[in-house]
């Protein structure tokens, strides 16, 4: 399989998953500003999930830009990442239906961490494929990215622990914080340096 075909497949699946997120939003009955306000946590959960998936998609494309070759292992790693991603609408819906529920937040956290780990595994494997090692941008990007990814994974794990123990809604707020403070700024910085 070519890199382009796998990237197109991944794009299609992620687009479907992101579309399902909005379809899962509750509709107010009757439609009024007051009833829309009552659904604010649904919109909050949707917004965080949509932009987190979107950021992952952007980073995937940036990482794959200089990739020359993929392996059969890469295809299966991508499928694993997409498998966990397919749970995202369900996990988001659980959180949206009971935002302060520890089990819902923890399940959401497990999905976020599983997606992150499978994505990291795939990216690590890609950098070890001989044809890809010649691309300096891949090696430079991997070293820089690994610094902030360690902090990213630590904070997500901490958020999951807090959701399980003392602060039920910690996971969603952790994903928001990590996205705003680590992922988006580093993504923008790396894009500027790449130009």
Buried (B, 14 or more C-beta within 10 A) or exposed (E): EEBEEBBEBBEEBBEBBBEBBEEBBEEBEEEEEEEEEEBEBBBBBBEBBBBBBEBBBBBBEBBBEBBBEBBEBBBEBBBBBBEBBBBBBBBBBBBBBBBEBBEBBBBBBBBBBBBBBBBBBBBEBBBEBEEBEEBEBBBBBBEBBEEBBEEBBEBBBBBBBBBBEEBBBBBBBBBBBBBEBBBBEBBEEBEEEEE
